[in-house]
Amino acid sequence: MHLRSLATAVPPNSFSQQDCWKSFQTNDILQSLKPRSAALVEKVLTGGTAGIERRNFALDEIETIFSRGAQELNEGFERASQVIAADALEKALARSGLLAAQIDALFVCTCTGYLCPGVSSHLAERAGLRHDVYLADLVGLGCGAAIPMLRAAQGFLAANPGAVVATVAVEVCSAAFYINDDPGVLISLCLFGDGAAAAIWTSEGKPGDWQAGHFTTTHRPEEREKIRFVNSEGKLKNQLHRAVPGLAAEAVAELYEKRKADADQIIAHSGGRDVIEAIEGVLPFSLTETREVLRDHGNMSSPAVLFALERRLDAARETDQRLWLTAFGAGFAAHACELWR
């Protein structure tokens, strides 16, 4: 399948890590944590070791970000997910030169909230898609979901030559912030941000267009409990083990051995500084775009790999002929695909 356009969107409100730390200090949150837990939060937010400078949240103010109840979090996801997703999709359509009425299928992936009907229903209405558009929501795949979503889009295009497909990865990670003394929970709420990435794909392209394919995947269900969401009093609680960077590096290295050809650059999910360093330790690349996305937006879960891809493509590197994309997360699972022209 051929890439017509790619665009990203974040909520308008951007907060520095220092802003987040001030929010902890001005609320009663720190008092609810053990001293060791409070020290961990302070280290991650103010120590400059996470590789993050700012994050975007779908909130007007940051003061209440870590103290919302389950109902408020769920409502926040429903409201914000469709707004951010629509922003990204409208930008992608504008870049493609196509109209919303020309879209034949819409694939949406998310893991930071649950709606029935899914985000795709709300997004199709907002974007003005036709009533006969095929809608598909991929949920439960975690941070690695964007690449399986692209694989599903490829299958639709193969079965429907001449069709136009839109894919949207959207996460409202701030709607899944949960706080207690678990180190994984605390590190997660210091790393994640909100965002969406949309792309337009066709079965046919022009010379020089980027083409996507050669999808691979690996599952490690025996490691499932090391990275997943669990339900905690109606809230999504991120379960994150310190072994995740090593698991990610091992899985990505396995997938890289299955590549069809050498790449000019690897574009990876920005799971965090330790994850990036672990991957760079097993592959012969510096993940420049991945680090930049982490710095400017934090870990946005599923859209992050597409944010990094957008940066690479917008740089208009004429020497690039092949890119290798990889994303990973809950499962434990990792996925990859190749883009070439």
N, C-alpha and C positions, 0 to 999 in steps of 0.2 A: 504494500500500500504506500501511497505517496503523501508527503506532508505538504499541505497547502499553506498552513499558517500555524503559529503557536503564540500564545499570549498568556500573561499572568496577571493576578490581581491580589491585593492585600487590603485589609481594612484601613481607612485613612489615619487612624490613630496609632502612632508609633511610640514605643516606650523603651527607654534605655534600661539596661540591667540595674543601674543605680536607682532609677525610678521604681523598679520592682522592689528593691531592697527597702526603699523609703516607705513603700506601701506596707511591707511587713512591720516596720518599726512603728508606724502610726496607727496600726490596728492592734487588736488583742491576740493576733495569731501567734506571735512569738511566745506569749505566756502559755499557750496550749502545747508547746513543744518542749522536749527535754533540752537541756543546755547543749548537749552534743549535737542534736538535730538543728538547733538554731545556728550553731557555729558552722555546720555544713552548708546551710542555705546562704549564710553571709559569705562564705568562701567562694561558692559557685557564682553568686551574683556580683561580688565586688572584687574578687581576686584576679579577674582577667584571664583565668585559666581555661574557660569554657570555649573560647574562640567566638563569643557572641557579643555584639555591641548593642543591638536593638532588636525588638520584636514587635509585631503588629497584633493587636487584639481587637476583636469586634465589640469594643466597649467605649462608652463616652468618657469614662473615668476609670482609673485603675484602683481606686481605694477599696472597692468591694470585690475585686477579682478573685480573691482566695477565700471568700466567706459566703458564697452563694449556695442555696439549697438545691436539692435534686430537681425540683420542679422548675426553678428559675434557670438552671443549667440546660435542661431539656428545651425549654422555650427559647433560650438564647441560641441554641443550635439550629432550631427550625427557622428562626428569623434570619440569622446571619448567614447560614450556609447558602441559601438561595440568592442572597444579595451579592455575596462575593463571587459565587459561581456565575451569576448572570453578568457581572462586570467582566470577568475573564472571557466568557463566551462572546460577548458583544465585541470585545477587542479583537478576538481571533477572527470573527466574521468580517470585521472591517479590514483586517490585514489580508484576508483571503480574496476579497472582492466579491464574495458570495452573499446572498441574502438568506435570512433565517428560513424563508419558505423553501429554499433549496436543500435543506437538511433532511435526510431520509432516516437517520438513526441517531440516537443520543445515548452514549454510555457515560455513567457517572460512578465514581468510586469515592467512598468515604468510610471512616471507621469511628469518628468522634461523636456520633449521635445516631439515633434510629428514628426514621419516619416511615409511615405506611399510609398512603403511597410514598415512595421515596423522593429524594431530592430531585430526581429527574422529572417528576410530575410538576413540581413547583417551578423548576427551571424552564421546562418547555412552555409553560404558561407565560412566564416573565419574558422569555425571549421571542414569543410569538411564533413558535414552531407549529407546523401543520398538525391536525388532529390524527392523522394516520402515521405519524412518525413512530418508529419503533423505539421504545424506552427500556433501558436496562440499568439496574442499580447493582453494583458490586459492593457488598458490605462484608466486614469481618476479615479483610485481608491485611489490615494494618498499614504500616509505613511503606510496604512494598507493593501496594495495590496498583499503582499507575501502569506498570509494565504488563501485568495480567489483563488490565483493562484494554491496553493497546492490542494485546493478542486477541481479545474478544472482538475488537473492532476489525482486525484483519480477517477474522473468520466471516464476519458479516459482509465485508467487501468482496471476499472470494465467492460468496454465495449470491451476491447481488452486484454484478459488474455494472459500473456506471453510477453507482450510488455515491452519496456524499455523507460522511459520518463525522459527528462531533464527539470528542471525548473531553470529559471534565473531571479532574481530581480536585476535591475540595475538602478542607478540614478546618473545623473550628476547635482547635486544640484547647482554647481557653474554656470551652464548654465541658472539658473533661479534666479540669484541674481539681485535684483532691489532695487534702493535706492530712498527714499524720506523721509518726516518727519513723516510718519505713524509709530507708535511704533512697531506694529506687523511686518512690513516690516524690520525695523532695527534689531529687535531681531532675526528674521529669518536669515538674512545674517551673523549674529554673531554665529549661532548655527549649520548650515548645512555643510555637507561635501559630497564627492563623493565616491561611492563604488558599488560593485556587489557581489552577493552570488548565487552560483549554486549548485544544488543537482541532484543526479541520483536516480530514483525510479523504483521499479519493483513490479509486482503484487504478486510475490512469494518471500519468504525469507527463511533464515536459523534460527534455534533456537538461540535466543540471539540478533537477529537483531531488530532494532527499527522499529516500525510500527506506521503509522499516521492515524488518523481518528477522529470521534466524533466532526465534525466541527459545530460551532455555529456562529451566526452573529446577530447584531442589528443595525438598521438604525434610525437616528434622523433627518429627512429632515428639520424639523422646526429649526434646529440649523445649517443649511448648511452655512449660511453667516459668521459663526464664524471661520471657517477654510476651505479655498478653494483657488484655483488659480483663478485669474481674468486676463483678457488681458488688458495690459496697454501699448499702443503705440507699439504693436507687441511683447512685453515682457511678460513673466509670472511673475505676481506679487502675492506674497503669502499674503493672507488675514488671519491674525491670531489674535484672540481675547483672552483677559486675562482669559476668562472663560474656556478655553480649558482644563487645568489640571483637573478641577472639572468635566467637561463633560466626560473626559477619565476615571476618577476613577469611576464615576457612571456607565458608560457602561461596564467597565471591571468587576466590582463587579456583575452586572447583569448576565454576561456570566459565571462568575465563579460559580454561583449558579446552573448552568446547567451542570456542569462537571459530567462525569461518575464515577470518583473516585478521591480520594485525590492524589495530586501530591507531588513528592519529591522536586520540585522547579518550580517556575514560570519563564518563559523566556518571556520578554516583549520588545516591541519596545521602543527604547531609545528616546522618544520624547523631552526630556529636563529634567533638574534637578527638576523643579516644578512638571512636570508630573510624574516623578518617585516617588517623595515624596508623591504625592496625591494617587497614586496606592498603595504604601506601607502602606498608612494610612487606606485603606479599606480591605487589604488582609494580611494574616498572614505570609508574606515572606519579606525578604530583597532581593532586586533585584541586587545581586552582579554582575552577568555577564552583565546585562543591564547597570549598572553604569560604568563598565570597558569599554564597547564599546563607551559610550558617552564620557568618558575621553580621549580615544585614537583616536577617529575618528569624534566626534560630532554626530549630528543627520543625518544619511544618508538616511532617509526616508525608503522606502520599504525593502531594504536589512538588515536593522539594527537588526530586530528580529532574522534573520538567523545568523548574526555575533555573537549574544549572544548565540544562540544555539550551534554554532561551538565551542565556548569557553567551554561550559558546557560538550560537548561530548569529546573534546580533553583532558579534565581533567581526563578522564577515571575513573569517580566515579562509582565504582562497586556497590555501594548501590542504585544508581538511578534505579528505575524501571518504573517510570512514570513522564513525564514532561508536563506542561500545557503552551502552547504558546498563546500569545495574541498580537495583533497589531491594530492600530486605526488611524483615520485621517479624511480626507475630506469626507463630506457627511451629517452630522457627522455620521461616521460608526465605528464599532468595530467588531473584528473577533477573533475567538479562535479555537484551535484544541488541541488534546492530542497526545502525543507520548508515547508508552509503549513497553516493551519487556518481 
